[in-house]
Amino acid sequence: MAAKVDLITVDISRTLGTFTGTSTKDRLLKLSPLADIAPERAGEAVRCLLYRAPALTSELINQVSRQLLIPFSEFPTRWDRGYLPYPHAHNALKELAEVAPVVALSNMAVTGGPERVHKVRTEHFGTLRAVYTSFKLGGAKPEPWLWQVVAGRHGAKIENVVHIGDQLIADVYGALWAGARVIHLRDDAEATAYPNGSQERVLTAVDLPTAVHMVRSWAGG
């Protein structure tokens, strides 16, 4: 029996398209004297601070700068973050929207985040109902509550949400733990360790157009 699909959430990077420009982590590493001996600290600053803050305030800049030993005056003021959609993205989103409302759910740093969100909304105007980012929600995938909050905002039961994304931990494990179903985008044939008991809630696809057919099958269309 087909299951109901009330809402479709999609990742952005490597699902709908690619993020362009130098990543926040790499920009910060170039400025930090810790780059060679503790490069992981830049990634921690992005995940723990910049993914979760709604605005790039002086206090936040100070906090990141202290963690990475970057002089406050050298912290970037321009980020030039871009987004380039895949050629198939618009039509795939249009087809998904015929099944259920589609929203984006993405981990994104506040550094240049608003600029990038504007570009995503512009490119996918009329197909994405909303763009939800970690820096606006105050948490980052794979935290399960993110899907639950987004589902609630659209009046959807979490078990009737389908998430599409490419990251095993952030997208697949996070959505499954939230109670949603998942289509994992991957282009390799290697065995993947999905959570025990989740087999009926996970499908794999090579790209978004393939995922569209799977969503329709789940919805009985």
C-alpha positions, -999 to +999 in steps of 0.1 A: +000+000+000+013+034-009+022+058+019+011+094+021+035+122+012+026+155+028+059+173+025+092+169+006+124+184+020+155+186-001+191+194+006+207+221-016+244+214-022+250+184-044+213+178-045+199+208-063+232+223-074+266+234-062+277+261-038+303+283-055+330+304-040+356+295-013+340+278+017+339+295+051+362+269+066+389+274+039+387+312+041+392+310+079+420+285+076+440+308+053+439+334+081+445+312+111+480+304+124+465+271+135+459+259+100+488+235+099+487+221+134+449+221+142+429+225+109+399+208+125+393+239+146+380+258+116+355+231+109+344+231+145+339+269+145+317+266+114+296+237+127+292+249+163+290+287+158+285+299+122+260+273+112+238+282+142+239+320+145+212+341+129+234+371+123+271+378+119+275+401+149+307+416+163+304+393+193+302+363+170+332+375+150+352+380+182+343+345+193+354+328+161+385+350+159+395+340+194+390+303+187+412+305+156+436+332+167+426+354+138+430+392+144+395+408+145+406+433+119+414+405+094+381+387+096+365+388+061+338+414+055+328+400+021+322+363+013+309+362-023+289+331-018+272+317-049+249+290-060+247+272-094+217+249-100+220+216-118+204+218-153+178+192-142+169+209-109+141+232-120+121+205-138+127+179-111+114+204-084+084+212-105+075+175-108+081+170-070+058+199-063+030+181-081+032+154-054+036+176-023+050+210-012+087+211-015+111+230+008+148+232+011+166+222+043+203+230+043+233+234+066+246+268+058+270+293+076+257+328+083+288+341+066+273+349+032+243+328+040+216+354+033+232+361-001+232+325-010+196+319+002+185+348-020+202+331-050+185+298-043+151+314-040+156+333-072+167+303-092+139+281-078+111+307-076+077+290-079+089+255-070+104+258-035+078+269-009+106+279+016+143+277+022+152+266+057+188+270+068+207+260+099+217+296+107+180+306+107+167+276+126+195+276+152+206+240+147+223+219+121+216+185+104+216+157+115+197+171+145+163+154+141+142+183+155+149+203+124+127+181+103+101+180+130+099+218+132+098+222+094+070+195+092+050+213+119+053+246+100+037+230+070+011+209+088+027+176+079+031+145+099+067+136+102+061+100+090+047+116+058+078+137+051+103+125+025+138+140+026+162+139-004+199+145+001+234+131-004+250+131+030+248+098+049+249+114+084+234+148+079+207+138+055+200+101+059+206+094+096+191+128+106+159+124+087+154+088+097+159+096+134+134+124+130+108+098+117+109+108+080+116+087+050+147+093+029+160+091-007+198+090-005+214+105-036+246+086-044+264+076-075+284+046-063+274+009-058+292+004-025+272-011+004+260+016+029+253+010+065+218+024+071+203+022+106+189-012+116+152-015+108+151+015+084+153-005+052+116+002+043+122+040+048+153+044+027+157+044-011+188+053-031+189+073-064+217+085-086+202+119-091+172+141-084+152+131-115+155+095-105+143+104-070+112+120-084+100+086-097+106+071-063+087+098-045+058+093-069+059+055-062+059+062-025+029+085-029+011+060-051+013+081-082 
